[in-house]
Amino acid sequence: MTERELFQEAIAARKHAYAPYSGFYVGVAIETTEGVVWGCNIENSSYSMTICAERVAIFRAVADGKHHFKRIAITGGKDNSNAENSPCFPCGACL
């Protein structure tokens, strides 16, 4: 899988994000030796209960028995144009 293909997977994952409070929608694609796993951010009105896209993807991978991570692609933003043209840094907790 190319870097661009992995980034496109992250863009597809972003469409599932739930971010009604910040309006900042994030999608993640993690390439593992067993395949690609998606994640998206999920907000809650109590911000401490919000979970970032990176942790969603990692938890999902581990829950599916995928433990060998190769690469990660992260995209995010308030609009599709920004998200489709530039990667996004991981959240503060995941940095």
Sine and cosine of phi, psi and omega as CSV:
sin_phi,cos_phi,sin_psi,cos_psi,sin_omega,cos_omega
0.00,0.00,0.72,-0.69,0.03,-1.00
-0.98,0.17,0.26,-0.97,0.06,-1.00
-0.87,0.50,-0.65,0.76,-0.01,-1.00
-0.90,0.43,-0.65,0.76,0.03,-1.00
-0.90,0.44,-0.65,0.76,0.03,-1.00
-0.91,0.42,-0.64,0.77,0.05,-1.00
-0.89,0.45,-0.63,0.77,0.05,-1.00
-0.90,0.44,-0.58,0.82,0.08,-1.00
-0.90,0.44,-0.64,0.77,0.04,-1.00
-0.91,0.42,-0.63,0.78,0.05,-1.00
-0.88,0.47,-0.68,0.74,0.03,-1.00
-0.90,0.44,-0.64,0.77,0.01,-1.00
-0.91,0.42,-0.57,0.82,-0.02,-1.00
-0.86,0.52,-0.49,0.87,-0.01,-1.00
-0.90,0.44,-0.30,0.96,-0.01,-1.00
-0.99,-0.11,-0.05,1.00,-0.05,-1.00
-0.90,0.44,0.50,-0.87,0.05,-1.00
-0.85,-0.52,0.98,-0.19,-0.09,-1.00
-0.67,-0.74,0.86,0.51,-0.06,-1.00
-0.95,0.31,-0.25,0.97,-0.07,-1.00
-1.00,-0.09,-0.74,0.68,-0.01,-1.00
-1.00,-0.02,-0.45,0.89,-0.09,-1.00
0.95,0.31,0.20,0.98,-0.01,-1.00
-0.97,-0.26,0.97,-0.23,-0.10,-1.00
-1.00,-0.09,0.79,-0.61,-0.07,-1.00
-0.84,-0.55,0.66,-0.75,0.10,-0.99
-0.79,-0.61,0.58,-0.81,-0.02,-1.00
-0.74,-0.67,0.62,-0.79,0.17,-0.99
-0.78,-0.62,0.81,-0.58,0.05,-1.00
-0.94,-0.35,0.81,-0.58,0.09,-1.00
-1.00,0.00,0.85,-0.53,0.08,-1.00
-0.92,-0.38,0.14,-0.99,0.05,-1.00
-0.93,0.37,-0.29,0.96,-0.01,-1.00
-0.98,-0.19,0.02,1.00,-0.01,-1.00
0.72,-0.69,-0.15,-0.99,-0.05,-1.00
-0.98,-0.19,0.65,-0.76,0.04,-1.00
-0.84,-0.54,0.68,-0.74,0.00,-1.00
-0.99,-0.17,0.35,-0.94,0.17,-0.99
-0.43,-0.90,0.40,-0.92,0.06,-1.00
-0.57,-0.82,0.39,-0.92,0.02,-1.00
-0.97,0.25,0.53,-0.85,-0.01,-1.00
-0.73,-0.68,0.94,-0.35,-0.05,-1.00
-1.00,-0.02,0.36,-0.93,0.08,-1.00
-0.68,-0.73,0.49,-0.87,-0.01,-1.00
-0.89,0.47,-0.39,0.92,0.15,-0.99
-1.00,-0.07,0.98,-0.18,-0.15,-0.99
-0.82,0.58,-0.46,0.89,0.02,-1.00
-0.92,0.40,-0.32,0.95,0.02,-1.00
-1.00,-0.04,-0.07,1.00,0.04,-1.00
-0.93,0.36,0.57,-0.82,0.04,-1.00
-0.81,-0.59,0.70,-0.71,-0.05,-1.00
-0.98,0.21,0.32,-0.95,-0.02,-1.00
-0.90,0.43,-0.57,0.82,-0.03,-1.00
-0.89,0.45,-0.72,0.69,0.00,-1.00
-0.92,0.38,-0.60,0.80,0.06,-1.00
-0.84,0.54,-0.74,0.67,-0.04,-1.00
-0.91,0.41,-0.68,0.74,0.00,-1.00
-0.91,0.41,-0.71,0.70,0.01,-1.00
-0.89,0.46,-0.65,0.76,0.01,-1.00
-0.90,0.44,-0.69,0.72,0.01,-1.00
-0.87,0.49,-0.75,0.66,-0.02,-1.00
-0.89,0.45,-0.67,0.74,0.02,-1.00
-0.89,0.46,-0.48,0.88,0.03,-1.00
-1.00,0.04,0.04,1.00,0.02,-1.00
0.99,0.12,0.29,0.96,0.00,-1.00
-0.98,-0.20,0.94,-0.35,-0.13,-0.99
-0.88,-0.47,-0.04,1.00,-0.09,-1.00
-0.93,-0.36,1.00,-0.06,-0.06,-1.00
-1.00,0.09,0.66,-0.75,0.02,-1.00
-0.94,-0.33,-0.80,0.60,-0.06,-1.00
-0.52,-0.86,0.34,-0.94,0.06,-1.00
-0.72,-0.69,0.61,-0.79,0.12,-0.99
-0.84,-0.55,0.72,-0.69,-0.02,-1.00
-0.79,-0.62,0.73,-0.68,0.09,-1.00
-0.72,-0.70,0.53,-0.85,-0.01,-1.00
-0.22,-0.97,0.25,-0.97,0.03,-1.00
0.42,-0.91,0.09,-1.00,-0.01,-1.00
-1.00,0.05,-0.27,0.96,0.04,-1.00
-0.68,-0.73,0.35,-0.94,-0.07,-1.00
-0.90,0.43,-0.60,0.80,-0.05,-1.00
-0.86,0.50,-0.74,0.67,0.01,-1.00
-0.90,0.43,-0.71,0.71,-0.06,-1.00
-0.91,0.41,-0.54,0.84,-0.05,-1.00
-0.99,0.11,-0.17,0.98,-0.07,-1.00
-0.91,-0.42,-0.09,1.00,0.00,-1.00
-0.46,-0.89,0.59,-0.81,0.07,-1.00
-0.95,0.31,0.16,-0.99,-0.05,-1.00
-0.82,-0.57,0.59,-0.80,0.09,-1.00
-0.94,0.35,0.45,-0.89,0.13,-0.99
-0.90,0.45,0.32,-0.95,0.05,-1.00
-0.91,0.42,0.21,-0.98,-0.03,-1.00
-0.86,0.51,-0.64,0.77,0.00,-1.00
-0.91,0.40,-0.60,0.80,-0.05,-1.00
-0.99,0.12,-0.34,0.94,0.07,-1.00
-0.87,0.50,0.00,0.00,0.00,0.00
